[in-house]
Amino acid sequence: MAPVAIDTPDPVVQKRDGQALEELSDAIDEVNVLKANMKREKDLYEESEFDKSKDKTAFRQYEDACDRVKNFYKEQHTKQTVAYNLKARHEFHSTTRAEMTVWEAMEKLNTLIDESDPDTSLSQIEHLLQSAEAIRRDGKPRWMQLTGLIHDLGKLLFFYNAQGQWDVVGDTFPVGCGFDERIIYGRESFTENEDFNHPIYDTKFGIYSPGCGLDKVMLSWGHDEYLYHIAKEQSTLPDEALSMIRYHSFYPWHNAGAYHELMDDHDKAMLRAVKAFNPYDLYSKSDGIPSAEELKPYYMELIDEYFPNKVVRW
């Protein structure tokens, strides 16, 4: 049976290939790997423990990534323009796509699974819980555990007005200034983007200025940017959590050192937080499958602690 969003009657949504989205997202995670105690609450910046026994070199080289990933980035790098990003942000601020609790959003995202072959990948809830539980096992702060739980919830865009997969998943990068060689597949992958070689948009600083701060920079629209704005407006999560959400796919910045000329002092502090979160995003997959029902009471309490209004506007 083809993958469907089983809880919506919208025929367009039902045709969306959720399994393909997740397979692509997982493949992108594999690409990024190479680029890259519960008794007390540890400091945010203490080294992660859960991944020390994992072989981080057992993933494919990004140069050898499958054609699906290469084709995805070709499309993303062609279509993520200044014009599209202005339009996407206007639609975000002028449209409420749905109203539901955080846990209900997780359950909706959980329909992005191929019911004809459920053993091929974990469900979304299981994936999110693995990330959160890895942070919890390392004794990191409660707000960071919640961040691990929700960091991919922006993929809800896939159910609504997403144009495809290119504006939902994938590494992020600034638009409105030069496409850096350290973006995956380099500048050459942007040659068909209408902003490539633009007299302003493709200069070093473009529409920005040195040290202006990343808050003033448009990052390519996708699940990170979408959830960041929702959490910023409707949660009490600290700045470190908001940065983990917004920048966890901004690999040219936090992994390769690009665009640091745009940073202000606040960004320099947040970069450290994003780097502390990164291992839990990449290496949390394991053989152990968490039980959503067993863990739900604990995480419902966390959700209520940081989302004052139970019903979130998506």
N, C-alpha and C positions, 0 to 999 in steps of 0.2 A: 504494500500500500504506500502511496506517495506521501511524503511528509506534509502535514497540514497543521494549521493553527486550529485546534479542535474546538476552541470555545468561542469562535466568532463566525457569524454567518456571512461575513463579507467575502464574496467569491474571489476578489482580487487577493485578499489576504490568504485565502485557502490555497491559492496557487503558488504562494511563495515557498521556495524550497528551503525550509529551515535547516534540514540536515546539511545541505550544501553550505549554508552560511556558517554553521558550526565547524564543519570540516575545514573550510577556508580559514576561519579564525584560529583553529588549532594549528593548522599548517603555518600560519603567520607567527604564532607563538614559538613554534619549533625553529623558525628562521631566526627569531630574536634571541634565542638562547645562546647561540654562538656569538652574537653581537653583544653581545653583552658581558621555668619550670613553672608550672601552673601555681606553685605555692606562693609566689610573689610576683608582682607586676614589674617586669623588667623595663629598663630605659628603652625608649624607642630606638636608640641607635646602637644597642648591643648587637653583636653579630648574630645572625640567624643560626639556629642549631639544627632545624628539621632537615635541612638539605645537605648536610656535610657528607653524608654517605652516598649521595647521588652522583652518578657519572654525568657531569654536565657537558662532556664532549661527545656523548652518544647520540647527538642530534645532527641532522644533516647540515651541511654547509649551505649558507644562503645562496651562494653562486650556483649550487646544484638543486635549488628548490624546484618543485614540480611546476609544470606549465600553468596550472591553475593559479598559483601564487603570482607568477610572473605576469600573466594576463590580467589578474586583478590589479596589480600595481600600475600596469600600463593604463588601465581605464581610470583608476583613481588619480593618477598624476596628470591625466589629460583633462579631467572634469572638475577637479577641485580648484576653482578660480576665485578671484575676488568677487566677481558678480554673483557666483553661486553662493558663496559664504554670506554675503550681505542678504541675499534672499532667504537663506536657511535661518538666519538669526531673526529676521523679520517675522517669518512664519512661527518660529518658536515663541516669540514674545506676544504674538497676536492669536495664538491657538492653544487651547487646552485639548489635548488628544484623548485623555481619559482621566478618570478620578478613581483611585483605588489605593489600598494600603501597600506598604513596601512588600509584605509577604504575598499579597495577592499579585503584585507585579512579578515576583519571583515565580509564582505558579503559572502566570501567563507566559512568561519567558520559557517556562519548562515545556511548553507545547512545541518548542523548536526541537523535536526529536523524531526520528524515523520509527514509527510504531511497528513497521514490518520487520525491523531488525534492531531491537532495543539493546542488543549486546555489543553493538559496534562502538558506542560512545556513552559516556555518562550523561545523565540529564543535566540541565542547567542548574537546578537546585543542588544537585550533588557536587557539581563543579564549584559553585559558589561556596558551599559549606566546606569543601576541602581547603580552599584558600583561607577561609575564616578560621577553621580548626587548626591549620598550621600556625597561624599567628597566635592563636589561643594557647597551643601547646608550648610555644616559645615564651609564654608569659607576657606578651606585649599588651599595651593599654587597651581597655575595652573599646574605645572609639576606633582604634586601629583594627580590632577584630570585626567591628561593624563595617568598616571600610572594605575589608576583604570580602565580606558577605555581599556588598552591593556594587562593587566597583564595575561590574559588567552589566548592570541593569539598564544602562543606556541602550543596549541592544533592542530594547522595546521599540526603538525607531523602526526596526524592520517590519513591524506590524502596521505601521501608520503611513507616513508620507515619504518614506525612503525611496530614492530613485533607483536603488539597486543595492549591491553590497558595498560598493565603493564609498558610499557616504554613511556607513555604519561601522565597519571594522577597518583594521589596518593601522600601520604606523602613521602618526600625525606629524604635521610640519606647518610652519607659518605660511600664509598667503599674504600678498601685498609687499613682499620683499624678495630678494634673490633666492632661487632654489639652490640650496647648498649641496655640494658634491657628497656630503656625508648622509644625505637622505638615502634610504635603500634604493639601490640601482642607479643612484647618481643623477646628475643634471640631465644626462642624455634621455632619461625616461620622461622628461617634461617637454620635449620638443614640440608636441602637438597641443600643449596647453596654450590657450590664447594669451596668457600672461607671460609666456616665455619670450625673452628679449623685449618685453615692454619697456619703454623709456623710463618709467618710474617703478613699476611693480617688480621689475627684475634687476634692480640695483641693490647694492649691499644692504641699505637700510630701508629702501622703498618709501612707504608712507609712514614709517616710524622714525625714531631718532635714537641715537646711542643712549643706553641706560634708561630708556623710557619705562621699562618694566613689562613683564609678560602679560599682566592684566590688560594692557592696552594693545596686545597683539592678537590678531585673529588666527587661531589654529584651525587647520582643516576640519570641517564639520564631520562629526561622527558620534559614536556612543560615549566617548570620553567627555567631549565638550557639552553634549546634551545633558548628561547626568550631573556634570559639574554645576551647571546653571540651576538645575533643580535643587541640588543639595545646598548650594550657596543661599538660595532664596527660602528654602523650606525646612532646613535642619539647623541644629546647633553644633554640628561637627566643627572641629578646630581647623585652622588654616592648613595645618599639615595634612589632614584628611582630604580637604578640598583639592590640594595640590596633587596628592596621590591619585585622586580620581581624574583630574584634568590632564595630568602629564604622564600617566603610566604607559601610554603608547607613543610618547614623544621621544623616541629613541635617538634621533639625531642630537637632541639636547642633553638628555640625562645619561646617555651611553657613549656618544661619539664626540661630545664637546662642541657642537655647532650652536650658533645663535647666542652665545654667551654675551656678545656685545650689547644685546638688547636687555640684559638682566639689570634689575636694581638690587639693593641690599636684601630686600625681602625674598626675592627669587633665589639668591645665593643660599639663604637659610632653608628654603623649601626644597632646593635641589638635593640636599642631604636627606631630607625626609623621603623624597621619591626614591632615592637610591636604597633606602632602608626597606621600602615596600617591595621593590622590584623582585627579590628572590621569591617572595610568596606568590607573586603573580605568575612567575615562570615555572617554578619547580614544585608546585603544590600537588600536582597529580601523582597519585600513588595507587597501590593495589587496594587499599582500604576504602570502602564506599561508606560514607557517613549516612546515618539514618535521619532523614528530615523530621520525622515524627518525634524521635527521641530528643533531637536538638532544638526543635521549634520553640519550646517554652523559654529556653535560655536566650535565644536570639530575638524572640518577640520582646523580651524585656529590654534588650539592647536597642532595638528599633524604637520602642516607646521612649527610651531615655533621650534619644537624639533627634527624633522627629515628633515635635510637640503636637502637631495635628496628624492624627492617625491616617486620615485620608489625604493622599498626596495628589497634587495636580500634575499630571504628566503631559 
